[in-house]
Amino acid sequence: QVLLVESGGGLVQAGGSLRLSCTASRSTSSFTVIGWYRQAPGKQRELVATIASGGTTNYADSVKGRFTISRDNAKNTVYLQMNSLKPEDTAVYYCGAWRMSSGYWGQGTQVTVSS
């Protein structure tokens, strides 16, 4: 069983920054892909940013240039640095990871951006 624990969410004003952390119960380099997804009220969960085992990153168009995903394999942690936050970034942010055809989700952390 793989556990993913997110932290770092909160309330921030538009234009502000937050850094989310996702700590895994095993090395983050062991996952084929690990990353961040979000779900706003009444909407489907969507990809925000992912990082593959080889280091390739992928971002949603809506966050390119504002968000940066990174990982620290020694700490089993993946980060999402979010800058220039907008009210439309308000959502529950989930850490998701895939390894050997199995997928895992964290419990989510709320990010609220006020205008």
C-alpha positions in Angstrom: 0.0 0.0 0.0 1.3 3.4 -1.0 0.3 6.5 1.1 0.5 10.0 -0.2 0.1 12.9 2.2 -0.5 16.4 1.0 0.2 19.6 2.9 0.6 23.3 2.4 -2.9 24.4 1.3 -4.6 27.5 2.7 -6.2 30.8 2.0 -4.2 33.4 -0.1 -5.0 36.6 -1.9 -4.9 36.8 -5.6 -1.4 37.3 -6.8 0.0 35.5 -3.8 2.0 32.2 -3.6 1.7 28.8 -1.9 3.8 25.7 -2.0 2.2 22.3 -1.7 4.0 19.2 -0.6 3.2 15.6 -1.2 5.1 13.1 0.9 5.0 9.5 -0.3 5.5 6.3 1.7 8.1 5.2 -0.9 10.7 6.8 -3.1 9.1 9.3 -5.5 11.5 8.1 -8.2 9.8 4.7 -8.1 6.6 6.1 -9.6 6.2 6.1 -13.3 4.4 9.5 -12.9 3.6 11.5 -9.9 1.9 14.9 -9.8 -0.8 17.2 -8.8 -4.5 17.4 -9.8 -7.3 19.6 -8.7 -11.0 19.6 -8.4 -13.1 22.7 -8.0 -16.8 22.5 -6.8 -19.0 21.1 -9.5 -16.1 20.3 -11.8 -14.2 17.2 -12.8 -10.8 16.6 -11.4 -8.1 17.9 -13.8 -4.4 17.6 -14.3 -2.3 20.5 -12.9 1.3 19.2 -13.2 3.1 15.9 -13.3 6.7 14.7 -13.3 7.8 11.4 -14.7 10.4 9.1 -13.3 12.9 10.4 -15.9 12.2 14.0 -14.8 10.0 15.1 -17.7 7.4 17.6 -16.5 3.9 18.3 -17.9 1.7 21.3 -17.1 -1.9 22.3 -17.8 -2.0 25.3 -20.1 -3.8 27.3 -17.4 -0.9 27.1 -15.0 2.1 27.2 -17.3 4.5 30.0 -16.3 2.9 30.3 -12.8 3.3 26.8 -11.3 6.4 24.7 -10.9 6.5 21.0 -10.0 9.7 19.5 -8.5 10.7 16.6 -6.4 13.2 15.6 -3.7 13.8 11.9 -3.9 15.8 11.9 -0.7 12.7 13.2 1.1 10.2 11.2 -0.9 8.4 14.5 -1.6 7.0 16.3 -4.6 6.3 20.0 -4.5 4.1 22.3 -6.4 5.2 26.0 -6.2 2.2 28.1 -7.1 2.8 31.8 -7.9 0.6 34.5 -9.2 -2.5 32.7 -7.9 -5.9 33.5 -9.3 -9.4 33.0 -7.9 -9.9 30.3 -10.5 -7.1 28.3 -9.0 -9.4 27.7 -6.0 -9.9 23.9 -5.6 -9.0 20.8 -3.6 -5.5 19.8 -4.8 -4.7 16.1 -4.9 -1.4 14.3 -5.2 -1.6 11.3 -7.6 0.9 8.7 -8.4 1.1 5.6 -10.8 3.4 2.6 -10.5 3.1 -0.8 -12.1 -0.5 -0.2 -13.4 -1.7 0.9 -9.9 -2.8 4.4 -9.1 -2.7 6.1 -5.7 -4.3 9.3 -4.4 -3.8 11.5 -1.4 -6.6 12.9 0.7 -6.3 16.4 -0.8 -5.6 19.9 0.5 -7.8 22.9 0.0 -6.4 26.0 -1.8 -8.6 29.1 -1.7 -7.6 32.2 -3.6 -9.6 35.3 -2.7 -10.1 38.2 -5.1 
